[in-house]
Amino acid sequence: MRKAIHVLFALCCFSGPFMAQSVTKKAEQSSICSLQERMGQGTHETVRVSGVISGGLDLGTLQDSACPKEVTWVELALRSDRNKDKLAKLLARVGRARVLVEGEFYGPPAPDSKLPDKIRESYRPGWGHLAAFKTKIVVYEILKVKTASEIQ
């Protein structure tokens, strides 16, 4: 019993600095266009990105006027309610808002490895409604929200 307590104490003491590093790591700000272009199948990274969110909090998309044909699916997994109400009210009233968010950006999902090779080669799975989106972002924090009049 005493040995188990010592081991647990050692784990707590020595793992703290390592865990703190991963929590405090700041995501670099990226553009949606560059993320959509560079993210390969099955890849993801923590990012800070701005764009125009449309739809609602439960079903939304994020896009950038620099690449208007590329739209990213948005899922919320908020770790904080900061700016959530402001965004919800804006989306309910106007249907879109300019946001700065932090979260995990995912490239196209990889096809299931159990599929036959011929099908897997031509099959392009996606995210969101009807798997229609090549990329998605899981939003952990809404850093800024601007009104529709501030959207260029």
C-alpha positions as YAML, in Angstrom:
chain: A
units: angstrom
residues:
- id: 1
  name: MET
  ca: [0.00, 0.00, 0.00]
- id: 2
  name: ARG
  ca: [2.75, 2.38, 1.00]
- id: 3
  name: LYS
  ca: [4.63, 1.64, -2.26]
- id: 4
  name: ALA
  ca: [1.49, 2.41, -4.29]
- id: 5
  name: ILE
  ca: [1.14, 5.77, -2.56]
- id: 6
  name: HIS
  ca: [4.77, 6.62, -3.34]
- id: 7
  name: VAL
  ca: [4.31, 5.67, -6.99]
- id: 8
  name: LEU
  ca: [1.14, 7.75, -7.25]
- id: 9
  name: PHE
  ca: [2.88, 10.71, -5.59]
- id: 10
  name: ALA
  ca: [5.82, 10.42, -8.02]
- id: 11
  name: LEU
  ca: [3.47, 10.31, -11.01]
- id: 12
  name: CYS
  ca: [1.66, 13.42, -9.84]
- id: 13
  name: CYS
  ca: [4.90, 15.32, -9.24]
- id: 14
  name: PHE
  ca: [6.64, 14.43, -12.46]
- id: 15
  name: SER
  ca: [3.72, 14.38, -14.89]
- id: 16
  name: GLY
  ca: [2.49, 17.86, -13.91]
- id: 17
  name: PRO
  ca: [5.06, 19.85, -15.91]
- id: 18
  name: PHE
  ca: [4.54, 17.70, -19.00]
- id: 19
  name: MET
  ca: [0.76, 17.97, -18.85]
- id: 20
  name: ALA
  ca: [0.94, 21.72, -18.28]
- id: 21
  name: GLN
  ca: [2.97, 22.14, -21.45]
- id: 22
  name: SER
  ca: [0.29, 20.54, -23.59]
- id: 23
  name: VAL
  ca: [-2.48, 22.63, -22.02]
- id: 24
  name: THR
  ca: [-0.70, 25.94, -22.42]
- id: 25
  name: LYS
  ca: [0.41, 25.34, -26.02]
- id: 26
  name: LYS
  ca: [-1.03, 28.14, -28.13]
- id: 27
  name: ALA
  ca: [-2.44, 27.37, -31.54]
- id: 28
  name: GLU
  ca: [-1.07, 29.42, -34.40]
- id: 29
  name: GLN
  ca: [-3.56, 31.42, -36.41]
- id: 30
  name: SER
  ca: [-4.12, 30.03, -39.88]
- id: 31
  name: SER
  ca: [-6.39, 30.87, -42.78]
- id: 32
  name: ILE
  ca: [-9.18, 28.49, -43.67]
- id: 33
  name: CYS
  ca: [-7.99, 28.46, -47.28]
- id: 34
  name: SER
  ca: [-4.47, 27.35, -46.40]
- id: 35
  name: LEU
  ca: [-5.77, 24.70, -43.98]
- id: 36
  name: GLN
  ca: [-8.17, 23.28, -46.57]
- id: 37
  name: GLU
  ca: [-5.37, 23.17, -49.10]
- id: 38
  name: ARG
  ca: [-2.68, 21.53, -46.96]
- id: 39
  name: MET
  ca: [-4.61, 19.11, -44.74]
- id: 40
  name: GLY
  ca: [-4.32, 15.58, -46.06]
- id: 41
  name: GLN
  ca: [-6.61, 12.64, -45.56]
- id: 42
  name: GLY
  ca: [-6.89, 11.58, -41.94]
- id: 43
  name: THR
  ca: [-4.88, 14.55, -40.59]
- id: 44
  name: HIS
  ca: [-5.83, 17.12, -37.96]
- id: 45
  name: GLU
  ca: [-4.20, 19.90, -35.96]
- id: 46
  name: THR
  ca: [-5.09, 22.45, -33.31]
- id: 47
  name: VAL
  ca: [-5.63, 25.85, -34.92]
- id: 48
  name: ARG
  ca: [-6.88, 29.37, -34.42]
- id: 49
  name: VAL
  ca: [-8.87, 30.51, -37.44]
- id: 50
  name: SER
  ca: [-11.26, 33.29, -38.44]
- id: 51
  name: GLY
  ca: [-14.05, 33.22, -40.94]
- id: 52
  name: VAL
  ca: [-17.76, 33.62, -41.45]
- id: 53
  name: ILE
  ca: [-19.93, 31.11, -39.65]
- id: 54
  name: SER
  ca: [-23.38, 30.47, -41.12]
- id: 55
  name: GLY
  ca: [-26.31, 28.38, -40.03]
- id: 56
  name: GLY
  ca: [-26.73, 27.77, -36.36]
- id: 57
  name: LEU
  ca: [-24.86, 26.51, -33.35]
- id: 58
  name: ASP
  ca: [-25.97, 22.94, -33.96]
- id: 59
  name: LEU
  ca: [-25.55, 22.85, -37.75]
- id: 60
  name: GLY
  ca: [-23.08, 25.35, -39.09]
- id: 61
  name: THR
  ca: [-20.40, 26.00, -41.66]
- id: 62
  name: LEU
  ca: [-17.31, 28.20, -41.73]
- id: 63
  name: GLN
  ca: [-15.88, 29.86, -44.80]
- id: 64
  name: ASP
  ca: [-13.51, 32.56, -45.96]
- id: 65
  name: SER
  ca: [-14.22, 35.05, -48.74]
- id: 66
  name: ALA
  ca: [-10.74, 34.31, -50.15]
- id: 67
  name: CYS
  ca: [-11.89, 30.77, -51.06]
- id: 68
  name: PRO
  ca: [-15.71, 30.98, -51.13]
- id: 69
  name: LYS
  ca: [-16.27, 27.59, -52.80]
- id: 70
  name: GLU
  ca: [-14.51, 25.71, -49.97]
- id: 71
  name: VAL
  ca: [-16.74, 25.38, -46.92]
- id: 72
  name: THR
  ca: [-15.79, 23.72, -43.62]
- id: 73
  name: TRP
  ca: [-18.26, 21.89, -41.38]
- id: 74
  name: VAL
  ca: [-18.43, 23.19, -37.78]
- id: 75
  name: GLU
  ca: [-18.97, 21.11, -34.66]
- id: 76
  name: LEU
  ca: [-19.03, 22.66, -31.18]
- id: 77
  name: ALA
  ca: [-17.26, 21.02, -28.26]
- id: 78
  name: LEU
  ca: [-16.90, 24.18, -26.21]
- id: 79
  name: ARG
  ca: [-14.69, 24.14, -23.16]
- id: 80
  name: SER
  ca: [-16.01, 27.58, -22.21]
- id: 81
  name: ASP
  ca: [-19.32, 29.38, -22.79]
- id: 82
  name: ARG
  ca: [-17.45, 32.61, -23.57]
- id: 83
  name: ASN
  ca: [-19.15, 34.35, -26.54]
- id: 84
  name: LYS
  ca: [-21.55, 31.43, -27.10]
- id: 85
  name: ASP
  ca: [-24.69, 33.46, -26.33]
- id: 86
  name: LYS
  ca: [-23.48, 36.39, -28.44]
- id: 87
  name: LEU
  ca: [-22.89, 34.06, -31.40]
- id: 88
  name: ALA
  ca: [-26.21, 32.26, -30.91]
- id: 89
  name: LYS
  ca: [-28.16, 35.55, -30.85]
- id: 90
  name: LEU
  ca: [-26.36, 36.84, -33.95]
- id: 91
  name: LEU
  ca: [-26.96, 33.62, -35.88]
- id: 92
  name: ALA
  ca: [-30.64, 33.61, -34.88]
- id: 93
  name: ARG
  ca: [-31.07, 37.22, -35.94]
- id: 94
  name: VAL
  ca: [-28.86, 37.51, -39.04]
- id: 95
  name: GLY
  ca: [-27.85, 33.94, -39.92]
- id: 96
  name: ARG
  ca: [-24.10, 34.59, -40.01]
- id: 97
  name: ALA
  ca: [-21.25, 36.20, -38.08]
- id: 98
  name: ARG
  ca: [-17.52, 36.75, -38.38]
- id: 99
  name: VAL
  ca: [-15.72, 34.71, -35.72]
- id: 100
  name: LEU
  ca: [-12.26, 33.91, -34.42]
- id: 101
  name: VAL
  ca: [-12.25, 30.38, -33.00]
- id: 102
  name: GLU
  ca: [-9.80, 27.87, -31.64]
- id: 103
  name: GLY
  ca: [-10.21, 24.17, -32.16]
- id: 104
  name: GLU
  ca: [-9.17, 21.02, -33.96]
- id: 105
  name: PHE
  ca: [-9.17, 21.26, -37.77]
- id: 106
  name: TYR
  ca: [-9.62, 17.97, -39.64]
- id: 107
  name: GLY
  ca: [-8.70, 17.19, -43.22]
- id: 108
  name: PRO
  ca: [-10.77, 14.79, -45.31]
- id: 109
  name: PRO
  ca: [-11.54, 11.57, -43.46]
- id: 110
  name: ALA
  ca: [-9.70, 8.49, -44.68]
- id: 111
  name: PRO
  ca: [-11.85, 5.74, -46.24]
- id: 112
  name: ASP
  ca: [-12.44, 2.68, -44.08]
- id: 113
  name: SER
  ca: [-9.51, 0.30, -44.47]
- id: 114
  name: LYS
  ca: [-11.96, -2.63, -44.57]
- id: 115
  name: LEU
  ca: [-13.37, -1.49, -47.92]
- id: 116
  name: PRO
  ca: [-12.16, -3.28, -51.04]
- id: 117
  name: ASP
  ca: [-9.25, -1.48, -52.75]
- id: 118
  name: LYS
  ca: [-11.26, -0.52, -55.86]
- id: 119
  name: ILE
  ca: [-13.97, 1.15, -53.80]
- id: 120
  name: ARG
  ca: [-11.50, 2.81, -51.39]
- id: 121
  name: GLU
  ca: [-9.59, 4.38, -54.32]
- id: 122
  name: SER
  ca: [-12.63, 6.23, -55.64]
- id: 123
  name: TYR
  ca: [-14.59, 6.75, -52.41]
- id: 124
  name: ARG
  ca: [-14.33, 10.26, -50.92]
- id: 125
  name: PRO
  ca: [-15.86, 10.33, -47.43]
- id: 126
  name: GLY
  ca: [-16.75, 13.70, -45.95]
- id: 127
  name: TRP
  ca: [-17.92, 15.45, -42.80]
- id: 128
  name: GLY
  ca: [-21.23, 16.92, -41.72]
- id: 129
  name: HIS
  ca: [-24.67, 16.76, -43.28]
- id: 130
  name: LEU
  ca: [-24.73, 14.05, -45.95]
- id: 131
  name: ALA
  ca: [-20.91, 13.91, -45.65]
- id: 132
  name: ALA
  ca: [-20.84, 16.93, -47.99]
- id: 133
  name: PHE
  ca: [-17.81, 18.72, -46.51]
- id: 134
  name: LYS
  ca: [-14.16, 17.93, -47.18]
- id: 135
  name: THR
  ca: [-12.97, 19.49, -43.90]
- id: 136
  name: LYS
  ca: [-14.35, 20.16, -40.43]
- id: 137
  name: ILE
  ca: [-13.41, 22.09, -37.34]
- id: 138
  name: VAL
  ca: [-14.32, 21.07, -33.82]
- id: 139
  name: VAL
  ca: [-14.52, 24.40, -31.97]
- id: 140
  name: TYR
  ca: [-13.23, 24.43, -28.40]
- id: 141
  name: GLU
  ca: [-13.39, 28.19, -27.83]
- id: 142
  name: ILE
  ca: [-15.09, 31.16, -29.49]
- id: 143
  name: LEU
  ca: [-12.53, 33.94, -29.07]
- id: 144
  name: LYS
  ca: [-14.28, 36.78, -30.94]
- id: 145
  name: VAL
  ca: [-17.65, 37.42, -32.55]
- id: 146
  name: LYS
  ca: [-18.46, 40.36, -34.82]
- id: 147
  name: THR
  ca: [-21.83, 41.52, -36.08]
- id: 148
  name: ALA
  ca: [-22.99, 41.12, -39.66]
- id: 149
  name: SER
  ca: [-22.36, 44.80, -40.36]
- id: 150
  name: GLU
  ca: [-18.66, 44.16, -39.67]
- id: 151
  name: ILE
  ca: [-18.53, 41.37, -42.27]
- id: 152
  name: GLN
  ca: [-16.80, 42.55, -45.39]
...
